[in-house]
Amino acid sequence: MNVEFASALVTVIPIILFVASVEINNVTRSRQARLLRQLEFHLEDAEAEILAGRPVSDGKPRKSRTETIAYVFWGVLMATHVVAEMILILWLASAKRPEVPFLAEVVLNTALFGFISVFTGGLLSHDLTRREYLDHLEEIKRRRTRTFVETATAQITSGDAPGRSG
């Protein structure tokens, strides 16, 4: 390892950590928004079930596999980069700076892992956004179908022809 290499990476690693933090923040906000929508839909469904006299499920939201992978990835990324940053700072601060090729290789591999992780995080974030949109459309379709069936059932029960009001 030499001074130029260490100086460059001691600057690049915090940038990787910042971008990774932004990515995980996006995943977290996306998850929170999805959970809120799921809870709203569950409350509407629970209300309908209660009014119909049927039992209500607990409706606990679950983490998706993609989200779990994103959180694990982020944790590993943070830990490895903080260690690499400490190694670089200690090496630059020492009076004697021995040539340590192994250390340079470890720090370089850590930075490469960070770049790959940030790129992967962007893909995961995009996947979560797309899946969230599709889930939302599916929920709207389900609710509309349920409303149509309930309206048609009420009209048939009251003697009106389905599809006609009043």
DSSP file (Angstrom, degrees, kcal/mol; ACC not computed):
  #  RESIDUE AA STRUCTURE BP1 BP2  ACC     N-H-->O    O-->H-N    N-H-->O    O-->H-N    TCO  KAPPA ALPHA  PHI   PSI    X-CA   Y-CA   Z-CA
    1    1 A M              0   0    0      0, 0.0     2,-0.3     0, 0.0    99,-0.2   0.000 360.0 360.0 360.0 140.2    0.0    0.0    0.0
    2    2 A N     >  -     0   0    0     97,-0.1     4,-2.5     1,-0.1     5,-0.2  -0.769 360.0-102.1-122.7 173.0    1.3    3.5   -0.8
    3    3 A V  H  > S+     0   0    0     -2,-0.3     4,-2.8     1,-0.2     5,-0.2   0.879 118.0  51.5 -63.6 -41.2    0.2    7.0    0.3
    4    4 A E  H  > S+     0   0    0      2,-0.2     4,-2.4     1,-0.2    -1,-0.2   0.934 112.5  45.7 -62.9 -45.8   -1.6    7.8   -2.9
    5    5 A F  H  > S+     0   0    0      2,-0.2     4,-2.5     1,-0.2     5,-0.2   0.948 115.7  45.7 -61.3 -49.6   -3.7    4.6   -2.8
    6    6 A A  H  X S+     0   0    0     -4,-2.5     4,-2.3     1,-0.2    -2,-0.2   0.900 113.1  50.3 -62.7 -41.4   -4.5    5.0    0.9
    7    7 A S  H  X S+     0   0    0     -4,-2.8     4,-0.8    -5,-0.2    -1,-0.2   0.899 111.4  48.6 -64.7 -40.6   -5.4    8.7    0.5
    8    8 A A  H >X S+     0   0    0     -4,-2.4     4,-2.0    -5,-0.2     3,-0.7   0.944 115.5  42.7 -64.8 -47.7   -7.7    8.0   -2.5
    9    9 A L  H 3X S+     0   0    0     -4,-2.5     4,-2.4     1,-0.2    -2,-0.2   0.812 105.0  62.0 -73.1 -28.9   -9.6    5.1   -0.8
   10   10 A V  H 3< S+     0   0    0     -4,-2.3    -1,-0.2    -5,-0.2    -2,-0.2   0.756 112.8  40.7 -66.6 -20.5   -9.9    7.0    2.5
   11   11 A T  H <X S+     0   0    0     -4,-0.8     4,-0.8    -3,-0.7    -2,-0.2   0.811 115.6  48.9 -89.9 -37.7  -11.9    9.5    0.5
   12   12 A V  H  X S+     0   0    0     -4,-2.0     4,-2.2     1,-0.2     3,-0.4   0.874 100.3  63.9 -73.4 -38.4  -13.9    7.1   -1.6
   13   13 A I  H  X S+     0   0    0     -4,-2.4     4,-2.4     1,-0.2    -1,-0.2   0.895 100.6  50.2 -59.5 -44.6  -15.0    4.7    1.2
   14   14 A P  H  > S+     0   0    0      0, 0.0     4,-2.3     0, 0.0    -1,-0.2   0.860 109.4  53.6 -62.7 -31.0  -17.2    7.4    3.0
   15   15 A I  H  X S+     0   0    0     -4,-0.8     4,-2.6    -3,-0.4     5,-0.2   0.924 107.9  49.4 -66.6 -43.1  -18.8    8.2   -0.4
   16   16 A I  H  X S+     0   0    0     -4,-2.2     4,-2.6     1,-0.2    -1,-0.2   0.926 111.7  49.5 -59.5 -44.2  -19.7    4.5   -0.9
   17   17 A L  H  X S+     0   0    0     -4,-2.4     4,-2.2     2,-0.2    -2,-0.2   0.884 110.1  50.9 -63.4 -38.5  -21.1    4.4    2.7
   18   18 A F  H  X S+     0   0    0     -4,-2.3     4,-2.1     2,-0.2    -2,-0.2   0.944 112.0  45.5 -64.0 -48.0  -23.2    7.6    2.0
   19   19 A V  H  X S+     0   0    0     -4,-2.6     4,-2.3     1,-0.2    -2,-0.2   0.902 112.7  51.3 -63.3 -40.7  -24.7    6.2   -1.2
   20   20 A A  H  X S+     0   0    0     -4,-2.6     4,-2.5    -5,-0.2    -1,-0.2   0.886 108.6  52.0 -63.3 -37.8  -25.4    2.9    0.5
   21   21 A S  H  X S+     0   0    0     -4,-2.2     4,-2.0     2,-0.2    -1,-0.2   0.887 108.6  50.4 -65.9 -38.6  -27.1    4.7    3.3
   22   22 A V  H  X S+     0   0    0     -4,-2.1     4,-2.1     2,-0.2    -2,-0.2   0.917 111.1  49.8 -63.5 -42.9  -29.3    6.6    0.8
   23   23 A E  H  X S+     0   0    0     -4,-2.3     4,-2.2     1,-0.2    -2,-0.2   0.929 111.9  46.1 -62.6 -46.2  -30.2    3.3   -0.9
   24   24 A I  H  X S+     0   0    0     -4,-2.5     4,-2.5     1,-0.2    -1,-0.2   0.848 110.1  55.3 -68.8 -31.4  -31.2    1.6    2.4
   25   25 A N  H  X S+     0   0    0     -4,-2.0     4,-2.7    -5,-0.2    -1,-0.2   0.901 107.3  50.1 -64.2 -40.3  -33.1    4.7    3.3
   26   26 A N  H  X S+     0   0    0     -4,-2.1     4,-2.4     2,-0.2    -2,-0.2   0.915 111.2  48.5 -62.6 -42.9  -35.1    4.3    0.1
   27   27 A V  H  X S+     0   0    0     -4,-2.2     4,-2.4     2,-0.2    -2,-0.2   0.915 112.6  48.7 -63.4 -42.3  -35.8    0.7    0.8
   28   28 A T  H  X S+     0   0    0     -4,-2.5     4,-2.6     2,-0.2    -2,-0.2   0.923 112.6  46.6 -65.0 -45.4  -36.9    1.5    4.3
   29   29 A R  H  X S+     0   0    0     -4,-2.7     4,-2.4     2,-0.2    -1,-0.2   0.898 112.2  51.6 -63.7 -39.3  -39.2    4.3    3.2
   30   30 A S  H  X S+     0   0    0     -4,-2.4     4,-2.2    -5,-0.2    -2,-0.2   0.922 111.1  47.6 -62.4 -44.1  -40.6    2.1    0.5
   31   31 A R  H  X S+     0   0    0     -4,-2.4     4,-2.8     2,-0.2    -2,-0.2   0.913 110.9  50.9 -63.5 -43.7  -41.3   -0.7    3.0
   32   32 A Q  H  X S+     0   0    0     -4,-2.6     4,-2.2     1,-0.2    -1,-0.2   0.907 110.8  48.5 -62.9 -41.3  -43.0    1.7    5.4
   33   33 A A  H  X S+     0   0    0     -4,-2.4     4,-2.1     2,-0.2    -1,-0.2   0.909 112.9  48.3 -64.7 -41.0  -45.2    3.1    2.7
   34   34 A R  H  X S+     0   0    0     -4,-2.2     4,-2.7     2,-0.2    -2,-0.2   0.909 110.8  50.7 -66.6 -41.4  -46.2   -0.4    1.7
   35   35 A L  H  X S+     0   0    0     -4,-2.8     4,-2.6     1,-0.2    -1,-0.2   0.899 109.0  51.9 -62.3 -40.2  -46.9   -1.5    5.3
   36   36 A L  H  X S+     0   0    0     -4,-2.2     4,-2.2     2,-0.2    -1,-0.2   0.925 111.2  46.7 -63.0 -43.8  -49.1    1.5    5.8
   37   37 A R  H  X S+     0   0    0     -4,-2.1     4,-2.6     2,-0.2     5,-0.2   0.911 111.7  51.5 -63.7 -41.7  -51.1    0.7    2.6
   38   38 A Q  H  X S+     0   0    0     -4,-2.7     4,-2.7     1,-0.2    -2,-0.2   0.914 110.5  48.6 -61.9 -41.7  -51.3   -3.0    3.7
   39   39 A L  H  X S+     0   0    0     -4,-2.6     4,-2.5     2,-0.2    -1,-0.2   0.894 110.2  51.3 -65.9 -39.1  -52.6   -1.9    7.1
   40   40 A E  H  X S+     0   0    0     -4,-2.2     4,-2.1     2,-0.2    -2,-0.2   0.936 113.0  45.2 -62.5 -45.1  -55.2    0.4    5.5
   41   41 A F  H  X S+     0   0    0     -4,-2.6     4,-2.7     1,-0.2    -2,-0.2   0.903 112.3  52.0 -64.5 -40.5  -56.4   -2.4    3.3
   42   42 A H  H  X S+     0   0    0     -4,-2.7     4,-3.2    -5,-0.2     5,-0.2   0.901 108.0  51.6 -63.4 -40.2  -56.5   -4.8    6.2
   43   43 A L  H  X S+     0   0    0     -4,-2.5     4,-2.4     2,-0.2    -1,-0.2   0.916 110.9  47.6 -62.9 -42.0  -58.5   -2.4    8.3
   44   44 A E  H  X S+     0   0    0     -4,-2.1     4,-2.1     2,-0.2    -2,-0.2   0.929 115.0  45.7 -63.6 -44.2  -61.1   -2.1    5.5
   45   45 A D  H  X S+     0   0    0     -4,-2.7     4,-2.5     2,-0.2    -2,-0.2   0.912 112.7  50.8 -63.9 -42.4  -61.2   -5.8    5.1
   46   46 A A  H  X S+     0   0    0     -4,-3.2     4,-2.7     1,-0.2     5,-0.2   0.897 108.7  51.8 -63.6 -39.9  -61.5   -6.4    8.8
   47   47 A E  H  X S+     0   0    0     -4,-2.4     4,-2.5    -5,-0.2    -1,-0.2   0.926 110.9  47.3 -62.1 -43.9  -64.3   -3.9    9.1
   48   48 A A  H  X S+     0   0    0     -4,-2.1     4,-1.7     1,-0.2    -2,-0.2   0.898 112.8  49.6 -63.9 -40.6  -66.2   -5.7    6.3
   49   49 A E  H  <>S+     0   0    0     -4,-2.5     5,-2.8     2,-0.2     4,-0.5   0.909 111.2  48.6 -64.9 -42.6  -65.6   -9.1    8.0
   50   50 A I  H ><5S+     0   0    0     -4,-2.7     3,-1.2     1,-0.2    -2,-0.2   0.925 110.9  50.0 -64.1 -44.5  -66.8   -7.8   11.4
   51   51 A L  H 3<5S+     0   0    0     -4,-2.5    -1,-0.2     1,-0.3    -2,-0.2   0.831 111.2  49.8 -63.7 -30.8  -69.9   -6.3    9.8
   52   52 A A  T 3<5S-     0   0    0     -4,-1.7    -1,-0.3    -5,-0.2    -2,-0.2   0.516 116.8-116.5 -84.6  -4.9  -70.6   -9.6    8.1
   53   53 A G  T < 5S+     0   0    0     -3,-1.2    -3,-0.2    -4,-0.5    -2,-0.1   0.719  70.2 133.7  79.4  20.7  -70.1  -11.5   11.4
   54   54 A R      < -     0   0    0     -5,-2.8    -1,-0.3    -6,-0.2    -2,-0.1  -0.719  62.4 -96.5-102.5 155.2  -67.0  -13.4   10.2
   55   55 A P        -     0   0    0      0, 0.0     2,-0.4     0, 0.0    -1,-0.1  -0.320  36.7-132.8 -67.5 153.6  -63.8  -13.9   12.1
   56   56 A V        -     0   0    0     -7,-0.0     2,-0.1    -6,-0.0   -10,-0.1  -0.899  11.0-132.0-112.0 134.9  -60.9  -11.5   11.3
   57   57 A S        -     0   0    0     -2,-0.4   -11,-0.0     1,-0.1    -1,-0.0  -0.377  25.5-113.7 -77.9 164.4  -57.3  -12.6   10.7
   58   58 A D        -     0   0    0     -2,-0.1    -1,-0.1     1,-0.1   -16,-0.0   0.809  34.8-155.5 -72.1 -28.7  -54.4  -10.9   12.4
   59   59 A G        +     0   0    0      1,-0.2   -17,-0.1   -17,-0.0    -1,-0.1   0.793  19.9 177.7  63.0  31.3  -53.1   -9.5    9.1
   60   60 A K        -     0   0    0      1,-0.1    -1,-0.2   -21,-0.0     2,-0.1  -0.516  28.0-124.8 -69.3 127.7  -49.5   -9.0   10.3
   61   61 A P        -     0   0    0      0, 0.0     2,-0.3     0, 0.0    -1,-0.1  -0.436  24.1-146.6 -71.8 147.7  -47.4   -7.8    7.5
   62   62 A R        -     0   0    0     -2,-0.1     2,-0.2   -27,-0.0     0, 0.0  -0.838  15.9-111.0-114.1 152.4  -44.3   -9.8    6.6
   63   63 A K        -     0   0    0     -2,-0.3     2,-0.1     1,-0.1   -32,-0.0  -0.575  34.8-124.3 -75.5 141.8  -40.9   -8.7    5.4
   64   64 A S     >  -     0   0    0     -2,-0.2     4,-2.0     1,-0.1     5,-0.2  -0.484  18.7-116.2 -81.0 160.2  -40.1   -9.8    1.8
   65   65 A R  H  > S+     0   0    0      1,-0.2     4,-2.4     2,-0.2     5,-0.2   0.869 115.9  56.5 -62.4 -37.3  -37.1  -11.8    1.1
   66   66 A T  H  > S+     0   0    0      1,-0.2     4,-2.3     2,-0.2    -1,-0.2   0.903 106.6  48.8 -63.0 -42.1  -35.7   -8.9   -1.0
   67   67 A E  H  > S+     0   0    0      2,-0.2     4,-2.4     1,-0.2    -1,-0.2   0.913 110.3  50.7 -65.0 -42.2  -36.0   -6.5    1.9
   68   68 A T  H  X S+     0   0    0     -4,-2.0     4,-2.3     1,-0.2     5,-0.2   0.922 111.0  48.8 -61.6 -43.6  -34.2   -8.9    4.3
   69   69 A I  H  X S+     0   0    0     -4,-2.4     4,-2.8     1,-0.2    -1,-0.2   0.912 109.9  52.6 -61.3 -42.8  -31.4   -9.4    1.7
   70   70 A A  H  X S+     0   0    0     -4,-2.3     4,-2.3     1,-0.2    -2,-0.2   0.910 110.5  46.8 -61.1 -43.2  -31.1   -5.6    1.4
   71   71 A Y  H  X S+     0   0    0     -4,-2.4     4,-2.2     2,-0.2    -1,-0.2   0.901 114.1  46.7 -67.9 -40.4  -30.8   -5.1    5.2
   72   72 A V  H  X S+     0   0    0     -4,-2.3     4,-2.5     2,-0.2     5,-0.2   0.932 112.7  50.6 -64.9 -45.2  -28.2   -7.9    5.5
   73   73 A F  H  X S+     0   0    0     -4,-2.8     4,-2.6     1,-0.2    -2,-0.2   0.919 110.5  49.6 -57.3 -45.4  -26.2   -6.5    2.6
   74   74 A W  H  X S+     0   0    0     -4,-2.3     4,-2.8    -5,-0.2    -1,-0.2   0.911 110.3  50.0 -63.4 -43.3  -26.3   -3.0    4.1
   75   75 A G  H  X S+     0   0    0     -4,-2.2     4,-2.3     2,-0.2    -1,-0.2   0.920 113.2  45.2 -61.8 -44.7  -25.1   -4.3    7.5
   76   76 A V  H  X S+     0   0    0     -4,-2.5     4,-2.6     2,-0.2     5,-0.3   0.913 113.0  51.9 -65.1 -42.1  -22.2   -6.2    5.9
   77   77 A L  H  X S+     0   0    0     -4,-2.6     4,-2.2    -5,-0.2     5,-0.2   0.934 111.1  46.8 -59.2 -48.2  -21.3   -3.3    3.7
   78   78 A M  H  X S+     0   0    0     -4,-2.8     4,-2.3     1,-0.2     5,-0.2   0.933 113.6  47.8 -61.8 -46.7  -21.2   -0.9    6.6
   79   79 A A  H  X S+     0   0    0     -4,-2.3     4,-2.1     1,-0.2    -2,-0.2   0.939 113.9  45.3 -62.4 -48.1  -19.1   -3.2    8.8
   80   80 A T  H  X S+     0   0    0     -4,-2.6     4,-2.3     1,-0.2    -1,-0.2   0.886 115.0  47.8 -66.0 -37.2  -16.5   -4.0    6.2
   81   81 A H  H  X S+     0   0    0     -4,-2.2     4,-2.5    -5,-0.3    -1,-0.2   0.863 109.2  51.9 -74.4 -34.1  -16.2   -0.4    5.1
   82   82 A V  H  X S+     0   0    0     -4,-2.3     4,-2.3    -5,-0.2    -1,-0.2   0.922 112.0  47.6 -65.5 -42.0  -15.8    1.0    8.6
   83   83 A V  H  X S+     0   0    0     -4,-2.1     4,-2.4    -5,-0.2    -2,-0.2   0.932 112.8  48.5 -62.9 -45.5  -13.0   -1.5    9.2
   84   84 A A  H  X S+     0   0    0     -4,-2.3     4,-2.4     1,-0.2    -2,-0.2   0.903 110.9  50.8 -62.0 -40.8  -11.3   -0.6    5.9
   85   85 A E  H  X S+     0   0    0     -4,-2.5     4,-2.6     2,-0.2    -1,-0.2   0.916 110.3  49.2 -63.6 -42.7  -11.6    3.1    6.7
   86   86 A M  H  X S+     0   0    0     -4,-2.3     4,-2.7     2,-0.2     5,-0.2   0.907 110.0  51.6 -63.2 -41.2  -10.0    2.5   10.2
   87   87 A I  H  X S+     0   0    0     -4,-2.4     4,-2.4     1,-0.2    -2,-0.2   0.934 112.0  46.6 -60.1 -46.1   -7.2    0.5    8.6
   88   88 A L  H  X S+     0   0    0     -4,-2.4     4,-2.8     2,-0.2     5,-0.2   0.916 112.8  48.4 -64.3 -43.8   -6.5    3.3    6.1
   89   89 A I  H  X S+     0   0    0     -4,-2.6     4,-2.2     1,-0.2    -2,-0.2   0.927 113.3  47.4 -63.7 -44.5   -6.6    6.0    8.7
   90   90 A L  H  X S+     0   0    0     -4,-2.7     4,-1.1     2,-0.2    -1,-0.2   0.904 113.2  48.6 -63.2 -40.5   -4.3    4.1   11.1
   91   91 A W  H  < S+     0   0    0     -4,-2.4     3,-0.4    -5,-0.2    -2,-0.2   0.919 113.6  46.2 -65.9 -43.5   -1.9    3.4    8.3
   92   92 A L  H  < S+     0   0    0     -4,-2.8    -1,-0.2     1,-0.2    -2,-0.2   0.830 112.9  51.0 -68.2 -30.9   -1.8    7.0    7.1
   93   93 A A  H  < S+     0   0    0     -4,-2.2    -1,-0.2    -5,-0.2    -2,-0.2   0.671  89.2  99.4 -80.4 -17.0   -1.4    8.3   10.7
   94   94 A S  S  < S-     0   0    0     -4,-1.1    -3,-0.0    -3,-0.4     3,-0.0  -0.420  71.3-138.8 -74.1 147.2    1.5    6.0   11.5
   95   95 A A  S    S+     0   0    0      1,-0.1     2,-0.6    -2,-0.1    -1,-0.1   0.898  96.3  52.2 -69.1 -41.2    5.1    7.4   11.3
   96   96 A K  S    S-     0   0    0     -3,-0.0    -1,-0.1     2,-0.0    -2,-0.1  -0.864  71.6-169.0 -97.3 122.7    6.3    4.3    9.6
   97   97 A R        -     0   0    0     -2,-0.6   -94,-0.1    -4,-0.1     2,-0.1  -0.784  11.3-163.6-113.8  88.5    4.2    3.3    6.6
   98   98 A P        -     0   0    0      0, 0.0     2,-0.6     0, 0.0    -2,-0.0  -0.365  29.1-105.9 -71.5 149.8    5.3   -0.2    5.6
   99   99 A E        +     0   0    0      1,-0.1   -97,-0.1    -2,-0.1    -2,-0.0  -0.661  44.4 175.2 -71.8 116.9    4.5   -1.5    2.2
  100  100 A V     >  +     0   0    0     -2,-0.6     4,-2.0   -99,-0.2     3,-0.2  -0.788  11.6 178.0-128.7  87.0    1.7   -4.0    3.0
  101  101 A P  H  > S+     0   0    0      0, 0.0     4,-2.3     0, 0.0     5,-0.2   0.861  81.7  56.5 -60.2 -35.9    0.3   -5.4   -0.3
  102  102 A F  H  > S+     0   0    0      1,-0.2     4,-2.3     2,-0.2     5,-0.2   0.920 107.0  48.9 -62.0 -43.2   -2.1   -7.7    1.5
  103  103 A L  H  > S+     0   0    0     -3,-0.2     4,-2.4     1,-0.2    -1,-0.2   0.903 110.4  50.8 -63.2 -41.7   -3.7   -4.8    3.3
  104  104 A A  H  X S+     0   0    0     -4,-2.0     4,-2.5     1,-0.2    -1,-0.2   0.892 110.2  50.5 -62.4 -39.5   -4.0   -2.9    0.1
  105  105 A E  H  X S+     0   0    0     -4,-2.3     4,-2.6     2,-0.2    -2,-0.2   0.904 110.0  49.4 -66.3 -41.4   -5.7   -5.9   -1.5
  106  106 A V  H  X S+     0   0    0     -4,-2.3     4,-2.1     2,-0.2    -2,-0.2   0.931 113.6  45.7 -63.1 -45.9   -8.2   -6.2    1.4
  107  107 A V  H  X S+     0   0    0     -4,-2.4     4,-2.3     2,-0.2    -2,-0.2   0.907 113.2  50.3 -65.2 -41.9   -9.1   -2.5    1.2
  108  108 A L  H  X S+     0   0    0     -4,-2.5     4,-2.5     1,-0.2    -2,-0.2   0.926 111.0  48.4 -62.1 -45.1   -9.4   -2.6   -2.6
  109  109 A N  H  X S+     0   0    0     -4,-2.6     4,-2.5     1,-0.2    -1,-0.2   0.868 110.0  53.1 -63.6 -35.9  -11.7   -5.7   -2.4
  110  110 A T  H  X S+     0   0    0     -4,-2.1     4,-2.0     2,-0.2    -1,-0.2   0.925 109.7  47.6 -63.7 -44.4  -13.8   -3.9    0.2
  111  111 A A  H  X S+     0   0    0     -4,-2.3     4,-2.3     2,-0.2    -2,-0.2   0.912 112.0  49.7 -64.2 -41.8  -14.2   -0.9   -2.0
  112  112 A L  H  X S+     0   0    0     -4,-2.5     4,-2.5     1,-0.2     5,-0.2   0.909 108.8  52.6 -62.6 -41.5  -15.1   -3.1   -5.0
  113  113 A F  H  X S+     0   0    0     -4,-2.5     4,-2.6     1,-0.2    -1,-0.2   0.890 108.8  52.2 -58.6 -39.4  -17.6   -4.9   -2.8
  114  114 A G  H  X S+     0   0    0     -4,-2.0     4,-2.6     2,-0.2    -2,-0.2   0.918 108.8  48.0 -64.3 -44.6  -19.1   -1.5   -1.9
  115  115 A F  H  X S+     0   0    0     -4,-2.3     4,-2.2     1,-0.2    -2,-0.2   0.931 114.3  46.5 -62.3 -44.6  -19.5   -0.4   -5.5
  116  116 A I  H  X S+     0   0    0     -4,-2.5     4,-2.8     1,-0.2    -2,-0.2   0.906 112.6  50.8 -63.7 -41.3  -21.1   -3.7   -6.4
  117  117 A S  H  X S+     0   0    0     -4,-2.6     4,-3.0    -5,-0.2    -2,-0.2   0.907 109.3  49.5 -63.9 -42.5  -23.4   -3.5   -3.3
  118  118 A V  H  X S+     0   0    0     -4,-2.6     4,-1.9     2,-0.2    -1,-0.2   0.915 112.9  47.5 -64.3 -42.2  -24.5    0.1   -4.2
  119  119 A F  H  X S+     0   0    0     -4,-2.2     4,-1.7    -5,-0.2    -2,-0.2   0.934 114.1  46.9 -62.5 -46.0  -25.3   -1.0   -7.7
  120  120 A T  H  X S+     0   0    0     -4,-2.8     4,-2.8     1,-0.2    -2,-0.2   0.889 108.5  56.3 -63.0 -39.6  -27.2   -4.1   -6.4
  121  121 A G  H  X S+     0   0    0     -4,-3.0     4,-2.6     1,-0.2    -1,-0.2   0.883 104.8  52.4 -60.1 -39.0  -29.0   -1.9   -3.9
  122  122 A G  H  X S+     0   0    0     -4,-1.9     4,-2.1     2,-0.2    -1,-0.2   0.906 110.6  47.5 -62.6 -41.5  -30.2    0.3   -6.8
  123  123 A L  H  X S+     0   0    0     -4,-1.7     4,-2.5     2,-0.2    -2,-0.2   0.913 112.5  48.9 -65.9 -42.5  -31.5   -2.7   -8.6
  124  124 A L  H  X S+     0   0    0     -4,-2.8     4,-2.7     2,-0.2    -2,-0.2   0.906 110.3  51.5 -63.3 -41.3  -33.2   -4.0   -5.4
  125  125 A S  H  X S+     0   0    0     -4,-2.6     4,-2.2     2,-0.2    -1,-0.2   0.908 110.9  47.9 -62.3 -41.9  -34.8   -0.6   -4.8
  126  126 A H  H  X S+     0   0    0     -4,-2.1     4,-2.4     2,-0.2    -2,-0.2   0.914 111.5  50.8 -63.5 -42.9  -36.1   -0.6   -8.3
  127  127 A D  H  X S+     0   0    0     -4,-2.5     4,-2.7     1,-0.2    -2,-0.2   0.904 110.3  49.2 -61.8 -42.3  -37.5   -4.1   -7.9
  128  128 A L  H  X S+     0   0    0     -4,-2.7     4,-2.6     2,-0.2    -1,-0.2   0.902 110.9  49.8 -64.8 -40.7  -39.2   -3.1   -4.7
  129  129 A T  H  X S+     0   0    0     -4,-2.2     4,-2.1     2,-0.2    -2,-0.2   0.919 113.2  46.1 -64.0 -43.7  -40.8   -0.1   -6.3
  130  130 A R  H  X S+     0   0    0     -4,-2.4     4,-2.3     2,-0.2    -2,-0.2   0.928 114.6  47.2 -64.3 -46.0  -42.1   -2.1   -9.2
  131  131 A R  H  X S+     0   0    0     -4,-2.7     4,-2.8     1,-0.2    -2,-0.2   0.886 110.1  53.7 -63.6 -39.2  -43.4   -4.8   -7.0
  132  132 A E  H  X S+     0   0    0     -4,-2.6     4,-2.3    -5,-0.2    -1,-0.2   0.915 109.1  48.7 -60.6 -44.0  -45.0   -2.2   -4.7
  133  133 A Y  H  X S+     0   0    0     -4,-2.1     4,-2.3     2,-0.2    -2,-0.2   0.922 112.7  47.2 -62.6 -45.8  -46.8   -0.7   -7.7
  134  134 A L  H  X S+     0   0    0     -4,-2.3     4,-2.3     1,-0.2    -2,-0.2   0.896 111.6  50.9 -65.3 -40.0  -48.0   -4.2   -8.9
  135  135 A D  H  X S+     0   0    0     -4,-2.8     4,-2.3     2,-0.2    -1,-0.2   0.903 109.8  51.0 -61.7 -41.0  -49.2   -5.1   -5.4
  136  136 A H  H  X S+     0   0    0     -4,-2.3     4,-2.3     2,-0.2    -2,-0.2   0.919 110.3  48.2 -63.9 -44.1  -51.1   -1.8   -5.2
  137  137 A L  H  X S+     0   0    0     -4,-2.3     4,-2.4     1,-0.2    -1,-0.2   0.905 111.2  51.0 -62.6 -41.1  -52.8   -2.4   -8.6
  138  138 A E  H  X S+     0   0    0     -4,-2.3     4,-2.4     1,-0.2    -2,-0.2   0.893 109.9  49.9 -63.3 -40.1  -53.8   -6.0   -7.5
  139  139 A E  H  X S+     0   0    0     -4,-2.3     4,-2.5     2,-0.2    -1,-0.2   0.896 109.8  50.4 -66.9 -40.3  -55.2   -4.6   -4.2
  140  140 A I  H  X S+     0   0    0     -4,-2.3     4,-2.5     2,-0.2    -2,-0.2   0.929 111.2  49.3 -62.3 -44.2  -57.3   -2.0   -6.1
  141  141 A K  H  X S+     0   0    0     -4,-2.4     4,-2.3     1,-0.2    -2,-0.2   0.914 111.6  49.1 -60.6 -43.7  -58.6   -4.8   -8.4
  142  142 A R  H  X S+     0   0    0     -4,-2.4     4,-2.4     1,-0.2    -1,-0.2   0.912 112.0  48.1 -63.1 -43.7  -59.5   -7.0   -5.5
  143  143 A R  H  X S+     0   0    0     -4,-2.5     4,-2.6     2,-0.2    -2,-0.2   0.903 111.8  49.2 -65.4 -41.2  -61.3   -4.2   -3.7
  144  144 A R  H  X S+     0   0    0     -4,-2.5     4,-2.6     2,-0.2    -1,-0.2   0.904 111.5  49.5 -65.1 -40.7  -63.3   -3.2   -6.8
  145  145 A T  H  X S+     0   0    0     -4,-2.3     4,-2.7    -5,-0.2    -2,-0.2   0.929 111.8  48.5 -63.3 -44.6  -64.3   -6.8   -7.4
  146  146 A R  H  X S+     0   0    0     -4,-2.4     4,-2.7     1,-0.2    -2,-0.2   0.915 112.1  48.8 -61.7 -43.5  -65.4   -7.1   -3.8
  147  147 A T  H  X S+     0   0    0     -4,-2.6     4,-2.6     2,-0.2    -1,-0.2   0.910 111.8  49.5 -63.1 -42.3  -67.4   -3.9   -4.0
  148  148 A F  H  X S+     0   0    0     -4,-2.6     4,-2.9     2,-0.2     5,-0.2   0.932 112.4  47.2 -62.4 -45.8  -69.0   -5.0   -7.3
  149  149 A V  H  X S+     0   0    0     -4,-2.7     4,-2.7     1,-0.2    -2,-0.2   0.917 113.2  48.5 -63.3 -43.1  -70.0   -8.4   -5.8
  150  150 A E  H  X S+     0   0    0     -4,-2.7     4,-2.4     2,-0.2    -1,-0.2   0.914 114.0  46.5 -63.9 -41.7  -71.4   -6.8   -2.6
  151  151 A T  H  X S+     0   0    0     -4,-2.6     4,-2.4     2,-0.2    -2,-0.2   0.929 114.1  47.3 -65.3 -45.2  -73.4   -4.3   -4.7
  152  152 A A  H  X S+     0   0    0     -4,-2.9     4,-2.6     2,-0.2     5,-0.2   0.908 112.7  49.7 -63.0 -41.9  -74.7   -7.0   -7.0
  153  153 A T  H  X S+     0   0    0     -4,-2.7     4,-2.6    -5,-0.2    -1,-0.2   0.917 111.4  48.9 -62.8 -43.5  -75.6   -9.2   -4.1
  154  154 A A  H  X S+     0   0    0     -4,-2.4     4,-2.0    -5,-0.2     6,-0.2   0.890 112.5  48.3 -64.5 -38.6  -77.4   -6.4   -2.3
  155  155 A Q  H  X>S+     0   0    0     -4,-2.4     5,-1.8     2,-0.2     4,-0.8   0.904 112.5  47.6 -68.9 -40.7  -79.3   -5.5   -5.5
  156  156 A I  H ><5S+     0   0    0     -4,-2.6     3,-0.7     1,-0.2    -2,-0.2   0.923 112.4  50.1 -64.6 -43.2  -80.3   -9.2   -6.1
  157  157 A T  H 3<5S+     0   0    0     -4,-2.6    -1,-0.2     1,-0.2    -2,-0.2   0.875 112.1  47.3 -62.3 -38.0  -81.4   -9.5   -2.5
  158  158 A S  H 3<5S-     0   0    0     -4,-2.0    -1,-0.2    -5,-0.2    -2,-0.2   0.576 119.5-109.6 -83.2  -7.9  -83.5   -6.3   -2.8
  159  159 A G  T <<5S+     0   0    0     -4,-0.8    -3,-0.2    -3,-0.7     2,-0.1   0.383  75.1 130.2  98.3  -3.7  -85.1   -7.5   -6.1
  160  160 A D      < -     0   0    0     -5,-1.8    -1,-0.4    -6,-0.2    -2,-0.1  -0.456  66.5-103.6 -78.2 156.1  -83.3   -5.0   -8.4
  161  161 A A    >   -     0   0    0     -2,-0.1     3,-1.8    -3,-0.1    -1,-0.1  -0.650  45.0-102.1 -77.3 135.1  -81.6   -6.1  -11.5
  162  162 A P  T 3  S+     0   0    0      0, 0.0     3,-0.1     0, 0.0    -1,-0.1  -0.279 106.4  26.1 -58.0 141.0  -77.8   -6.2  -11.1
  163  163 A G  T 3  S+     0   0    0      1,-0.2     2,-0.4    -3,-0.0   -11,-0.0   0.258 104.1  93.1  90.8 -12.2  -76.1   -3.2  -12.7
  164  164 A R    <   -     0   0    0     -3,-1.8     2,-0.4     2,-0.0    -1,-0.2  -0.925  60.2-152.8-114.2 138.0  -79.1   -0.9  -12.5
  165  165 A S              0   0    0     -2,-0.4    -4,-0.0    -3,-0.1   -10,-0.0  -0.841 360.0 360.0-110.3 152.9  -79.7    1.4   -9.7
  166  166 A G              0   0    0     -2,-0.4    -1,-0.1    -6,-0.0    -6,-0.0  -0.096 360.0 360.0  42.1 360.0  -82.9    2.6   -8.5
